Amino acid sequence: MRLRVEFTTEPFDLDEAPAHAVVARRVIESAELDAVDVGPFGNTAEGSADAVLTAVDALLRQTLESGATRVSLQVNVVDEEGGR
């Protein structure tokens, strides 16, 4: 099974990336995921169910420890061709 995760961390800071946003980027980019897209207002990644769930666990733990006050995420099952 493949999963797609979309997430944001808060609070936002438009002038400088907060520590929790930097941590989120590091966690997602270092995970064994495909099609990673990290941006200022939302982030998306896809991969196997195990890889996505492992990354989500690390993402939640590490961003909250780094000052995030809210993490919004959505996880969707995607077909093997990469569509919904």
PyMOL Python script that loads the backbone (N, CA, C, O; Angstrom):
from pymol import cmd

cmd.read_pdbstr("""\
ATOM      1  N   MET A   1       0.839  -1.178   0.000  1.00  0.00           N
ATOM      2  CA  MET A   1       0.000   0.000   0.000  1.00  0.00           C
ATOM      3  C   MET A   1       0.884   1.243   0.000  1.00  0.00           C
ATOM      4  O   MET A   1       1.896   1.312   0.698  1.00  0.00           O
ATOM      5  N   ARG A   2       0.473   2.219  -0.803  1.00  0.00           N
ATOM      6  CA  ARG A   2       1.159   3.522  -0.827  1.00  0.00           C
ATOM      7  C   ARG A   2       0.295   4.554  -0.128  1.00  0.00           C
ATOM      8  O   ARG A   2      -0.933   4.531  -0.209  1.00  0.00           O
ATOM      9  N   LEU A   3       0.978   5.464   0.563  1.00  0.00           N
ATOM     10  CA  LEU A   3       0.288   6.543   1.251  1.00  0.00           C
ATOM     11  C   LEU A   3       0.863   7.884   0.821  1.00  0.00           C
ATOM     12  O   LEU A   3       2.027   7.992   0.437  1.00  0.00           O
ATOM     13  N   ARG A   4       0.009   8.906   0.896  1.00  0.00           N
ATOM     14  CA  ARG A   4       0.442  10.296   0.681  1.00  0.00           C
ATOM     15  C   ARG A   4       0.131  11.044   1.965  1.00  0.00           C
ATOM     16  O   ARG A   4      -0.981  10.960   2.486  1.00  0.00           O
ATOM     17  N   VAL A   5       1.109  11.773   2.472  1.00  0.00           N
ATOM     18  CA  VAL A   5       0.890  12.614   3.645  1.00  0.00           C
ATOM     19  C   VAL A   5       1.042  14.074   3.229  1.00  0.00           C
ATOM     20  O   VAL A   5       1.968  14.438   2.504  1.00  0.00           O
ATOM     21  N   GLU A   6       0.123  14.889   3.699  1.00  0.00           N
ATOM     22  CA  GLU A   6       0.184  16.338   3.521  1.00  0.00           C
ATOM     23  C   GLU A   6       0.171  16.929   4.920  1.00  0.00           C
ATOM     24  O   GLU A   6      -0.641  16.526   5.753  1.00  0.00           O
ATOM     25  N   PHE A   7       1.065  17.885   5.191  1.00  0.00           N
ATOM     26  CA  PHE A   7       1.117  18.423   6.545  1.00  0.00           C
ATOM     27  C   PHE A   7       1.604  19.866   6.571  1.00  0.00           C
ATOM     28  O   PHE A   7       2.266  20.343   5.650  1.00  0.00           O
ATOM     29  N   THR A   8       1.252  20.540   7.657  1.00  0.00           N
ATOM     30  CA  THR A   8       1.785  21.857   7.984  1.00  0.00           C
ATOM     31  C   THR A   8       2.079  21.889   9.476  1.00  0.00           C
ATOM     32  O   THR A   8       1.469  21.162  10.261  1.00  0.00           O
ATOM     33  N   THR A   9       3.014  22.735   9.849  1.00  0.00           N
ATOM     34  CA  THR A   9       3.310  22.954  11.261  1.00  0.00           C
ATOM     35  C   THR A   9       3.094  24.429  11.568  1.00  0.00           C
ATOM     36  O   THR A   9       3.271  25.288  10.704  1.00  0.00           O
ATOM     37  N   GLU A  10       2.717  24.703  12.778  1.00  0.00           N
ATOM     38  CA  GLU A  10       2.468  26.080  13.209  1.00  0.00           C
ATOM     39  C   GLU A  10       3.155  26.316  14.545  1.00  0.00           C
ATOM     40  O   GLU A  10       3.426  25.349  15.258  1.00  0.00           O
ATOM     41  N   PRO A  11       3.441  27.529  14.907  1.00  0.00           N
ATOM     42  CA  PRO A  11       3.016  28.781  14.292  1.00  0.00           C
ATOM     43  C   PRO A  11       3.858  29.125  13.068  1.00  0.00           C
ATOM     44  O   PRO A  11       5.012  28.714  12.939  1.00  0.00           O
ATOM     45  N   PHE A  12       3.235  29.897  12.171  1.00  0.00           N
ATOM     46  CA  PHE A  12       3.896  30.363  10.957  1.00  0.00           C
ATOM     47  C   PHE A  12       4.765  31.575  11.266  1.00  0.00           C
ATOM     48  O   PHE A  12       4.485  32.339  12.189  1.00  0.00           O
ATOM     49  N   ASP A  13       5.801  31.732  10.494  1.00  0.00           N
ATOM     50  CA  ASP A  13       6.623  32.938  10.533  1.00  0.00           C
ATOM     51  C   ASP A  13       7.056  33.191   9.101  1.00  0.00           C
ATOM     52  O   ASP A  13       7.838  32.425   8.539  1.00  0.00           O
ATOM     53  N   LEU A  14       6.553  34.258   8.515  1.00  0.00           N
ATOM     54  CA  LEU A  14       6.836  34.546   7.111  1.00  0.00           C
ATOM     55  C   LEU A  14       8.224  35.134   6.895  1.00  0.00           C
ATOM     56  O   LEU A  14       8.718  35.131   5.767  1.00  0.00           O
ATOM     57  N   ASP A  15       8.864  35.637   7.945  1.00  0.00           N
ATOM     58  CA  ASP A  15      10.185  36.239   7.810  1.00  0.00           C
ATOM     59  C   ASP A  15      11.319  35.230   7.900  1.00  0.00           C
ATOM     60  O   ASP A  15      12.330  35.361   7.209  1.00  0.00           O
ATOM     61  N   GLU A  16      11.153  34.231   8.743  1.00  0.00           N
ATOM     62  CA  GLU A  16      12.208  33.246   8.969  1.00  0.00           C
ATOM     63  C   GLU A  16      11.579  31.909   9.336  1.00  0.00           C
ATOM     64  O   GLU A  16      10.622  31.856  10.109  1.00  0.00           O
ATOM     65  N   ALA A  17      12.116  30.840   8.784  1.00  0.00           N
ATOM     66  CA  ALA A  17      11.572  29.512   9.086  1.00  0.00           C
ATOM     67  C   ALA A  17      11.787  29.188  10.561  1.00  0.00           C
ATOM     68  O   ALA A  17      12.920  29.224  11.040  1.00  0.00           O
ATOM     69  N   PRO A  18      10.707  28.871  11.291  1.00  0.00           N
ATOM     70  CA  PRO A  18      10.863  28.505  12.692  1.00  0.00           C
ATOM     71  C   PRO A  18      11.569  27.155  12.831  1.00  0.00           C
ATOM     72  O   PRO A  18      11.625  26.368  11.885  1.00  0.00           O
ATOM     73  N   ALA A  19      12.094  26.909  14.002  1.00  0.00           N
ATOM     74  CA  ALA A  19      12.841  25.665  14.250  1.00  0.00           C
ATOM     75  C   ALA A  19      12.014  24.437  13.900  1.00  0.00           C
ATOM     76  O   ALA A  19      12.538  23.497  13.302  1.00  0.00           O
ATOM     77  N   HIS A  20      10.737  24.422  14.258  1.00  0.00           N
ATOM     78  CA  HIS A  20       9.914  23.238  13.976  1.00  0.00           C
ATOM     79  C   HIS A  20       9.749  23.006  12.477  1.00  0.00           C
ATOM     80  O   HIS A  20       9.639  21.857  12.047  1.00  0.00           O
ATOM     81  N   ALA A  21       9.730  24.068  11.671  1.00  0.00           N
ATOM     82  CA  ALA A  21       9.627  23.915  10.218  1.00  0.00           C
ATOM     83  C   ALA A  21      10.917  23.348   9.640  1.00  0.00           C
ATOM     84  O   ALA A  21      10.883  22.528   8.722  1.00  0.00           O
ATOM     85  N   VAL A  22      12.041  23.779  10.170  1.00  0.00           N
ATOM     86  CA  VAL A  22      13.339  23.256   9.734  1.00  0.00           C
ATOM     87  C   VAL A  22      13.436  21.769  10.082  1.00  0.00           C
ATOM     88  O   VAL A  22      13.909  20.964   9.279  1.00  0.00           O
ATOM     89  N   VAL A  23      12.989  21.421  11.269  1.00  0.00           N
ATOM     90  CA  VAL A  23      12.998  20.017  11.699  1.00  0.00           C
ATOM     91  C   VAL A  23      12.081  19.192  10.801  1.00  0.00           C
ATOM     92  O   VAL A  23      12.450  18.092  10.390  1.00  0.00           O
ATOM     93  N   ALA A  24      10.900  19.703  10.493  1.00  0.00           N
ATOM     94  CA  ALA A  24       9.965  18.977   9.628  1.00  0.00           C
ATOM     95  C   ALA A  24      10.599  18.691   8.271  1.00  0.00           C
ATOM     96  O   ALA A  24      10.493  17.581   7.751  1.00  0.00           O
ATOM     97  N   ARG A  25      11.248  19.679   7.714  1.00  0.00           N
ATOM     98  CA  ARG A  25      11.912  19.498   6.415  1.00  0.00           C
ATOM     99  C   ARG A  25      12.991  18.417   6.510  1.00  0.00           C
ATOM    100  O   ARG A  25      13.085  17.547   5.644  1.00  0.00           O
ATOM    101  N   ARG A  26      13.791  18.478   7.556  1.00  0.00           N
ATOM    102  CA  ARG A  26      14.864  17.489   7.728  1.00  0.00           C
ATOM    103  C   ARG A  26      14.296  16.077   7.870  1.00  0.00           C
ATOM    104  O   ARG A  26      14.800  15.138   7.254  1.00  0.00           O
ATOM    105  N   VAL A  27      13.254  15.930   8.676  1.00  0.00           N
ATOM    106  CA  VAL A  27      12.651  14.613   8.878  1.00  0.00           C
ATOM    107  C   VAL A  27      12.132  14.050   7.563  1.00  0.00           C
ATOM    108  O   VAL A  27      12.416  12.901   7.222  1.00  0.00           O
ATOM    109  N   ILE A  28      11.382  14.842   6.833  1.00  0.00           N
ATOM    110  CA  ILE A  28      10.775  14.350   5.589  1.00  0.00           C
ATOM    111  C   ILE A  28      11.819  14.095   4.512  1.00  0.00           C
ATOM    112  O   ILE A  28      11.745  13.093   3.801  1.00  0.00           O
ATOM    113  N   GLU A  29      12.782  14.986   4.389  1.00  0.00           N
ATOM    114  CA  GLU A  29      13.796  14.797   3.346  1.00  0.00           C
ATOM    115  C   GLU A  29      14.736  13.636   3.646  1.00  0.00           C
ATOM    116  O   GLU A  29      15.316  13.069   2.720  1.00  0.00           O
ATOM    117  N   SER A  30      14.903  13.269   4.909  1.00  0.00           N
ATOM    118  CA  SER A  30      15.790  12.162   5.247  1.00  0.00           C
ATOM    119  C   SER A  30      15.063  10.821   5.310  1.00  0.00           C
ATOM    120  O   SER A  30      15.704   9.775   5.418  1.00  0.00           O
ATOM    121  N   ALA A  31      13.741  10.842   5.246  1.00  0.00           N
ATOM    122  CA  ALA A  31      12.965   9.600   5.274  1.00  0.00           C
ATOM    123  C   ALA A  31      13.033   8.909   3.916  1.00  0.00           C
ATOM    124  O   ALA A  31      13.384   9.517   2.905  1.00  0.00           O
ATOM    125  N   GLU A  32      12.693   7.644   3.920  1.00  0.00           N
ATOM    126  CA  GLU A  32      12.707   6.859   2.684  1.00  0.00           C
ATOM    127  C   GLU A  32      11.382   7.038   1.950  1.00  0.00           C
ATOM    128  O   GLU A  32      10.603   6.096   1.811  1.00  0.00           O
ATOM    129  N   LEU A  33      11.140   8.265   1.480  1.00  0.00           N
ATOM    130  CA  LEU A  33       9.887   8.607   0.820  1.00  0.00           C
ATOM    131  C   LEU A  33      10.135   9.007  -0.619  1.00  0.00           C
ATOM    132  O   LEU A  33      11.255   9.353  -0.996  1.00  0.00           O
ATOM    133  N   ASP A  34       9.077   8.956  -1.425  1.00  0.00           N
ATOM    134  CA  ASP A  34       9.116   9.356  -2.829  1.00  0.00           C
ATOM    135  C   ASP A  34       8.380  10.681  -2.967  1.00  0.00           C
ATOM    136  O   ASP A  34       7.577  11.042  -2.107  1.00  0.00           O
ATOM    137  N   ALA A  35       8.647  11.391  -4.026  1.00  0.00           N
ATOM    138  CA  ALA A  35       7.868  12.574  -4.404  1.00  0.00           C
ATOM    139  C   ALA A  35       7.699  13.556  -3.259  1.00  0.00           C
ATOM    140  O   ALA A  35       6.581  13.987  -2.979  1.00  0.00           O
ATOM    141  N   VAL A  36       8.775  13.913  -2.600  1.00  0.00           N
ATOM    142  CA  VAL A  36       8.732  14.875  -1.503  1.00  0.00           C
ATOM    143  C   VAL A  36       8.641  16.291  -2.076  1.00  0.00           C
ATOM    144  O   VAL A  36       9.422  16.669  -2.949  1.00  0.00           O
ATOM    145  N   ASP A  37       7.681  17.065  -1.576  1.00  0.00           N
ATOM    146  CA  ASP A  37       7.511  18.458  -1.977  1.00  0.00           C
ATOM    147  C   ASP A  37       7.357  19.285  -0.708  1.00  0.00           C
ATOM    148  O   ASP A  37       6.317  19.232  -0.050  1.00  0.00           O
ATOM    149  N   VAL A  38       8.380  20.039  -0.367  1.00  0.00           N
ATOM    150  CA  VAL A  38       8.376  20.856   0.852  1.00  0.00           C
ATOM    151  C   VAL A  38       8.266  22.311   0.445  1.00  0.00           C
ATOM    152  O   VAL A  38       9.061  22.805  -0.355  1.00  0.00           O
ATOM    153  N   GLY A  39       7.271  22.999   1.001  1.00  0.00           N
ATOM    154  CA  GLY A  39       7.063  24.404   0.673  1.00  0.00           C
ATOM    155  C   GLY A  39       6.718  25.214   1.909  1.00  0.00           C
ATOM    156  O   GLY A  39       6.574  24.656   2.997  1.00  0.00           O
ATOM    157  N   PRO A  40       6.583  26.523   1.753  1.00  0.00           N
ATOM    158  CA  PRO A  40       6.344  27.383   2.915  1.00  0.00           C
ATOM    159  C   PRO A  40       4.961  27.229   3.536  1.00  0.00           C
ATOM    160  O   PRO A  40       4.788  27.524   4.719  1.00  0.00           O
ATOM    161  N   PHE A  41       3.969  26.772   2.764  1.00  0.00           N
ATOM    162  CA  PHE A  41       2.603  26.694   3.295  1.00  0.00           C
ATOM    163  C   PHE A  41       2.029  25.288   3.304  1.00  0.00           C
ATOM    164  O   PHE A  41       0.875  25.102   3.688  1.00  0.00           O
ATOM    165  N   GLY A  42       2.792  24.312   2.897  1.00  0.00           N
ATOM    166  CA  GLY A  42       2.323  22.940   2.899  1.00  0.00           C
ATOM    167  C   GLY A  42       3.391  22.015   2.376  1.00  0.00           C
ATOM    168  O   GLY A  42       4.269  22.418   1.612  1.00  0.00           O
ATOM    169  N   ASN A  43       3.306  20.784   2.792  1.00  0.00           N
ATOM    170  CA  ASN A  43       4.314  19.796   2.454  1.00  0.00           C
ATOM    171  C   ASN A  43       3.613  18.493   2.096  1.00  0.00           C
ATOM    172  O   ASN A  43       2.602  18.133   2.699  1.00  0.00           O
ATOM    173  N   THR A  44       4.157  17.796   1.111  1.00  0.00           N
ATOM    174  CA  THR A  44       3.568  16.547   0.657  1.00  0.00           C
ATOM    175  C   THR A  44       4.671  15.536   0.410  1.00  0.00           C
ATOM    176  O   THR A  44       5.753  15.880  -0.067  1.00  0.00           O
ATOM    177  N   ALA A  45       4.387  14.286   0.740  1.00  0.00           N
ATOM    178  CA  ALA A  45       5.318  13.204   0.437  1.00  0.00           C
ATOM    179  C   ALA A  45       4.532  11.922   0.243  1.00  0.00           C
ATOM    180  O   ALA A  45       3.443  11.757   0.793  1.00  0.00           O
ATOM    181  N   GLU A  46       5.087  11.025  -0.535  1.00  0.00           N
ATOM    182  CA  GLU A  46       4.473   9.717  -0.769  1.00  0.00           C
ATOM    183  C   GLU A  46       5.505   8.634  -0.543  1.00  0.00           C
ATOM    184  O   GLU A  46       6.711   8.863  -0.636  1.00  0.00           O
ATOM    185  N   GLY A  47       5.004   7.460  -0.248  1.00  0.00           N
ATOM    186  CA  GLY A  47       5.869   6.314  -0.100  1.00  0.00           C
ATOM    187  C   GLY A  47       5.085   5.105   0.366  1.00  0.00           C
ATOM    188  O   GLY A  47       3.856   5.127   0.431  1.00  0.00           O
ATOM    189  N   SER A  48       5.808   4.061   0.685  1.00  0.00           N
ATOM    190  CA  SER A  48       5.154   2.867   1.211  1.00  0.00           C
ATOM    191  C   SER A  48       4.498   3.210   2.546  1.00  0.00           C
ATOM    192  O   SER A  48       4.890   4.167   3.215  1.00  0.00           O
ATOM    193  N   ALA A  49       3.508   2.427   2.920  1.00  0.00           N
ATOM    194  CA  ALA A  49       2.813   2.678   4.183  1.00  0.00           C
ATOM    195  C   ALA A  49       3.791   2.706   5.350  1.00  0.00           C
ATOM    196  O   ALA A  49       3.712   3.596   6.197  1.00  0.00           O
ATOM    197  N   ASP A  50       4.704   1.753   5.407  1.00  0.00           N
ATOM    198  CA  ASP A  50       5.666   1.718   6.512  1.00  0.00           C
ATOM    199  C   ASP A  50       6.532   2.970   6.543  1.00  0.00           C
ATOM    200  O   ASP A  50       6.771   3.531   7.612  1.00  0.00           O
ATOM    201  N   ALA A  51       7.002   3.411   5.388  1.00  0.00           N
ATOM    202  CA  ALA A  51       7.875   4.583   5.333  1.00  0.00           C
ATOM    203  C   ALA A  51       7.121   5.843   5.735  1.00  0.00           C
ATOM    204  O   ALA A  51       7.649   6.669   6.480  1.00  0.00           O
ATOM    205  N   VAL A  52       5.903   5.997   5.254  1.00  0.00           N
ATOM    206  CA  VAL A  52       5.121   7.190   5.587  1.00  0.00           C
ATOM    207  C   VAL A  52       4.773   7.204   7.070  1.00  0.00           C
ATOM    208  O   VAL A  52       4.919   8.235   7.727  1.00  0.00           O
ATOM    209  N   LEU A  53       4.318   6.083   7.604  1.00  0.00           N
ATOM    210  CA  LEU A  53       3.940   6.039   9.023  1.00  0.00           C
ATOM    211  C   LEU A  53       5.142   6.250   9.932  1.00  0.00           C
ATOM    212  O   LEU A  53       5.017   6.887  10.978  1.00  0.00           O
ATOM    213  N   THR A  54       6.283   5.736   9.559  1.00  0.00           N
ATOM    214  CA  THR A  54       7.506   5.972  10.325  1.00  0.00           C
ATOM    215  C   THR A  54       7.883   7.452  10.289  1.00  0.00           C
ATOM    216  O   THR A  54       8.258   8.031  11.308  1.00  0.00           O
ATOM    217  N   ALA A  55       7.778   8.054   9.108  1.00  0.00           N
ATOM    218  CA  ALA A  55       8.103   9.474   8.968  1.00  0.00           C
ATOM    219  C   ALA A  55       7.115  10.342   9.745  1.00  0.00           C
ATOM    220  O   ALA A  55       7.523  11.326  10.363  1.00  0.00           O
ATOM    221  N   VAL A  56       5.832  10.001   9.727  1.00  0.00           N
ATOM    222  CA  VAL A  56       4.825  10.765  10.465  1.00  0.00           C
ATOM    223  C   VAL A  56       5.094  10.700  11.962  1.00  0.00           C
ATOM    224  O   VAL A  56       4.979  11.712  12.652  1.00  0.00           O
ATOM    225  N   ASP A  57       5.446   9.539  12.467  1.00  0.00           N
ATOM    226  CA  ASP A  57       5.785   9.408  13.887  1.00  0.00           C
ATOM    227  C   ASP A  57       6.949  10.328  14.245  1.00  0.00           C
ATOM    228  O   ASP A  57       6.877  11.072  15.223  1.00  0.00           O
ATOM    229  N   ALA A  58       8.010  10.277  13.460  1.00  0.00           N
ATOM    230  CA  ALA A  58       9.184  11.128  13.717  1.00  0.00           C
ATOM    231  C   ALA A  58       8.825  12.599  13.558  1.00  0.00           C
ATOM    232  O   ALA A  58       9.261  13.435  14.350  1.00  0.00           O
ATOM    233  N   LEU A  59       8.038  12.918  12.547  1.00  0.00           N
ATOM    234  CA  LEU A  59       7.617  14.294  12.301  1.00  0.00           C
ATOM    235  C   LEU A  59       6.865  14.860  13.501  1.00  0.00           C
ATOM    236  O   LEU A  59       7.182  15.953  13.970  1.00  0.00           O
ATOM    237  N   LEU A  60       5.882  14.134  13.997  1.00  0.00           N
ATOM    238  CA  LEU A  60       5.099  14.606  15.137  1.00  0.00           C
ATOM    239  C   LEU A  60       5.969  14.787  16.372  1.00  0.00           C
ATOM    240  O   LEU A  60       5.931  15.834  17.019  1.00  0.00           O
ATOM    241  N   ARG A  61       6.736  13.785  16.689  1.00  0.00           N
ATOM    242  CA  ARG A  61       7.569  13.854  17.897  1.00  0.00           C
ATOM    243  C   ARG A  61       8.578  14.999  17.835  1.00  0.00           C
ATOM    244  O   ARG A  61       8.718  15.769  18.785  1.00  0.00           O
ATOM    245  N   GLN A  62       9.275  15.099  16.711  1.00  0.00           N
ATOM    246  CA  GLN A  62      10.372  16.065  16.626  1.00  0.00           C
ATOM    247  C   GLN A  62       9.900  17.501  16.434  1.00  0.00           C
ATOM    248  O   GLN A  62      10.514  18.422  16.971  1.00  0.00           O
ATOM    249  N   THR A  63       8.821  17.712  15.677  1.00  0.00           N
ATOM    250  CA  THR A  63       8.353  19.090  15.509  1.00  0.00           C
ATOM    251  C   THR A  63       7.722  19.624  16.789  1.00  0.00           C
ATOM    252  O   THR A  63       7.897  20.796  17.122  1.00  0.00           O
ATOM    253  N   LEU A  64       6.996  18.787  17.503  1.00  0.00           N
ATOM    254  CA  LEU A  64       6.428  19.235  18.777  1.00  0.00           C
ATOM    255  C   LEU A  64       7.529  19.544  19.788  1.00  0.00           C
ATOM    256  O   LEU A  64       7.427  20.510  20.543  1.00  0.00           O
ATOM    257  N   GLU A  65       8.577  18.726  19.803  1.00  0.00           N
ATOM    258  CA  GLU A  65       9.715  18.986  20.687  1.00  0.00           C
ATOM    259  C   GLU A  65      10.456  20.262  20.285  1.00  0.00           C
ATOM    260  O   GLU A  65      11.144  20.867  21.107  1.00  0.00           O
ATOM    261  N   SER A  66      10.314  20.670  19.021  1.00  0.00           N
ATOM    262  CA  SER A  66      11.024  21.851  18.515  1.00  0.00           C
ATOM    263  C   SER A  66      10.170  23.117  18.527  1.00  0.00           C
ATOM    264  O   SER A  66      10.555  24.128  17.940  1.00  0.00           O
ATOM    265  N   GLY A  67       9.024  23.071  19.183  1.00  0.00           N
ATOM    266  CA  GLY A  67       8.237  24.279  19.350  1.00  0.00           C
ATOM    267  C   GLY A  67       6.958  24.396  18.552  1.00  0.00           C
ATOM    268  O   GLY A  67       6.266  25.408  18.661  1.00  0.00           O
ATOM    269  N   ALA A  68       6.618  23.405  17.757  1.00  0.00           N
ATOM    270  CA  ALA A  68       5.345  23.470  17.045  1.00  0.00           C
ATOM    271  C   ALA A  68       4.213  23.430  18.070  1.00  0.00           C
ATOM    272  O   ALA A  68       4.255  22.666  19.035  1.00  0.00           O
ATOM    273  N   THR A  69       3.209  24.260  17.842  1.00  0.00           N
ATOM    274  CA  THR A  69       2.042  24.260  18.717  1.00  0.00           C
ATOM    275  C   THR A  69       0.862  23.566  18.055  1.00  0.00           C
ATOM    276  O   THR A  69      -0.149  23.280  18.698  1.00  0.00           O
ATOM    277  N   ARG A  70       1.004  23.300  16.764  1.00  0.00           N
ATOM    278  CA  ARG A  70      -0.034  22.595  16.022  1.00  0.00           C
ATOM    279  C   ARG A  70       0.595  21.931  14.806  1.00  0.00           C
ATOM    280  O   ARG A  70       1.401  22.538  14.100  1.00  0.00           O
ATOM    281  N   VAL A  71       0.222  20.691  14.572  1.00  0.00           N
ATOM    282  CA  VAL A  71       0.624  19.978  13.363  1.00  0.00           C
ATOM    283  C   VAL A  71      -0.654  19.457  12.725  1.00  0.00           C
ATOM    284  O   VAL A  71      -1.377  18.658  13.321  1.00  0.00           O
ATOM    285  N   SER A  72      -0.923  19.913  11.523  1.00  0.00           N
ATOM    286  CA  SER A  72      -2.100  19.451  10.786  1.00  0.00           C
ATOM    287  C   SER A  72      -1.622  18.493   9.717  1.00  0.00           C
ATOM    288  O   SER A  72      -0.697  18.797   8.964  1.00  0.00           O
ATOM    289  N   LEU A  73      -2.258  17.330   9.653  1.00  0.00           N
ATOM    290  CA  LEU A  73      -1.847  16.393   8.620  1.00  0.00           C
ATOM    291  C   LEU A  73      -3.025  15.598   8.111  1.00  0.00           C
ATOM    292  O   LEU A  73      -4.043  15.421   8.780  1.00  0.00           O
ATOM    293  N   GLN A  74      -2.836  15.131   6.901  1.00  0.00           N
ATOM    294  CA  GLN A  74      -3.816  14.291   6.247  1.00  0.00           C
ATOM    295  C   GLN A  74      -3.058  13.162   5.583  1.00  0.00           C
ATOM    296  O   GLN A  74      -2.039  13.389   4.930  1.00  0.00           O
ATOM    297  N   VAL A  75      -3.549  11.953   5.747  1.00  0.00           N
ATOM    298  CA  VAL A  75      -2.926  10.788   5.131  1.00  0.00           C
ATOM    299  C   VAL A  75      -3.963  10.139   4.219  1.00  0.00           C
ATOM    300  O   VAL A  75      -5.080   9.839   4.640  1.00  0.00           O
ATOM    301  N   ASN A  76      -3.573   9.928   2.966  1.00  0.00           N
ATOM    302  CA  ASN A  76      -4.463   9.299   1.985  1.00  0.00           C
ATOM    303  C   ASN A  76      -3.804   8.055   1.426  1.00  0.00           C
ATOM    304  O   ASN A  76      -2.585   8.000   1.266  1.00  0.00           O
ATOM    305  N   VAL A  77      -4.622   7.060   1.133  1.00  0.00           N
ATOM    306  CA  VAL A  77      -4.159   5.885   0.402  1.00  0.00           C
ATOM    307  C   VAL A  77      -4.171   6.254  -1.075  1.00  0.00           C
ATOM    308  O   VAL A  77      -5.155   6.799  -1.575  1.00  0.00           O
ATOM    309  N   VAL A  78      -3.078   5.956  -1.773  1.00  0.00           N
ATOM    310  CA  VAL A  78      -2.995   6.214  -3.213  1.00  0.00           C
ATOM    311  C   VAL A  78      -2.780   4.892  -3.924  1.00  0.00           C
ATOM    312  O   VAL A  78      -2.222   3.949  -3.363  1.00  0.00           O
ATOM    313  N   ASP A  79      -3.229   4.839  -5.166  1.00  0.00           N
ATOM    314  CA  ASP A  79      -3.036   3.604  -5.911  1.00  0.00           C
ATOM    315  C   ASP A  79      -1.574   3.457  -6.314  1.00  0.00           C
ATOM    316  O   ASP A  79      -0.797   4.405  -6.203  1.00  0.00           O
ATOM    317  N   GLU A  80      -1.211   2.303  -6.767  1.00  0.00           N
ATOM    318  CA  GLU A  80       0.190   2.013  -7.094  1.00  0.00           C
ATOM    319  C   GLU A  80       0.718   2.844  -8.249  1.00  0.00           C
ATOM    320  O   GLU A  80       1.934   2.967  -8.394  1.00  0.00           O
ATOM    321  N   GLU A  81      -0.146   3.422  -9.080  1.00  0.00           N
ATOM    322  CA  GLU A  81       0.296   4.270 -10.178  1.00  0.00           C
ATOM    323  C   GLU A  81       0.527   5.695  -9.712  1.00  0.00           C
ATOM    324  O   GLU A  81       0.947   6.536 -10.507  1.00  0.00           O
ATOM    325  N   GLY A  82       0.263   5.991  -8.434  1.00  0.00           N
ATOM    326  CA  GLY A  82       0.517   7.312  -7.890  1.00  0.00           C
ATOM    327  C   GLY A  82      -0.673   8.245  -7.909  1.00  0.00           C
ATOM    328  O   GLY A  82      -0.539   9.406  -7.523  1.00  0.00           O
ATOM    329  N   GLY A  83      -1.840   7.781  -8.347  1.00  0.00           N
ATOM    330  CA  GLY A  83      -3.044   8.603  -8.334  1.00  0.00           C
ATOM    331  C   GLY A  83      -3.836   8.357  -7.072  1.00  0.00           C
ATOM    332  O   GLY A  83      -3.407   7.627  -6.179  1.00  0.00           O
ATOM    333  N   ARG A  84      -5.005   8.983  -7.013  1.00  0.00           N
ATOM    334  CA  ARG A  84      -5.884   8.784  -5.845  1.00  0.00           C
ATOM    335  C   ARG A  84      -6.812   7.635  -6.053  1.00  0.00           C
ATOM    336  O   ARG A  84      -7.619   7.326  -5.176  1.00  0.00           O
TER     337      ARG A  84
END
""", "prot")
cmd.dss("prot")
cmd.show_as("cartoon", "prot")
cmd.util.cbc("prot")
cmd.orient("prot")
